[in-house]
Amino acid sequence: MEITQDRPAQASKAKFCLDLLPGKLIDIQFTNPLSVRFKLSLVGYEAGKYLILKYPVQAKKSQYADVLKEGNGAIVRYIVEGERGECVAFSTTILAISFRPEKLLYLAYPKNIESRQLREVSRLQTHIPAKISINKSHSYGSENLLQGLIIDISPTGCRFTVHVNSGFLALKKRPVFVHVLSPIDNSAVVISAHVRNNQMQGDRLSVGIEFAAHEQQKMQNLLAAYTIDIA
């Protein structure tokens, strides 16, 4: 995967600190002497010094001894979902390995952090009231619809947010229908879509949605009605 620098190092490092929270699943790849990849959970870090990851459960003491040892280098990658939609990557080395009271990997804190956008189409920040249903036949005024806001949008997808106390927390990867009122005649426009990811942001549930390919012209018309111009 090709990684390109998208922003100044200082801004990138500030974002890095905010993105990496305990429990974050991280992809780590070792290339010497063997190419090995693990998905490990972040335990914590001290800025400027080190990161602490869970030791791979599939690696016994005698396994990967030549890979998981102090001084070996690695590439770390993780996904930032939500509004940014980025893949972040950096190089690091193993500083230490602890086996008691729990097996942990200590990695050098990165000096440079790189990222690339995951989305092919840029999104524009918005504040459009919308609703989601799992049944196309439900009307806009139905109580079965989940009401929230579209906070960013493009012809191919959007991010929908809703207060967590509104329910519907089981909204996982599945087909859905997005209901939006047209600003021209106040009629409900229904767009076939698919939930791609969920993320908790404070007291709100943020849902990444991809519109069906055959709905793109409908979305272009709707965006034009809202005078939203996305190049």
Secondary structure as UniProt FT lines:
FT   HELIX           9..19
FT   TURN            22..23
FT   STRAND          25..30
FT   STRAND          36..46
FT   TURN            47..49
FT   STRAND          50..54
FT   TURN            57..58
FT   TURN            61..67
FT   TURN            70..71
FT   STRAND          73..80
FT   TURN            82..83
FT   STRAND          86..98
FT   STRAND          104..108
FT   STRAND          114..117
FT   STRAND          124..133
FT   TURN            136..137
FT   TURN            140..141
FT   TURN            143..144
FT   STRAND          146..154
FT   TURN            155..156
FT   STRAND          157..163
FT   HELIX           164..166
FT   TURN            169..170
FT   STRAND          175..181
FT   TURN            183..185
FT   STRAND          188..201
FT   TURN            202..203
FT   STRAND          204..211
FT   HELIX           213..215
FT   HELIX           216..225
FT   TURN            226..227
//
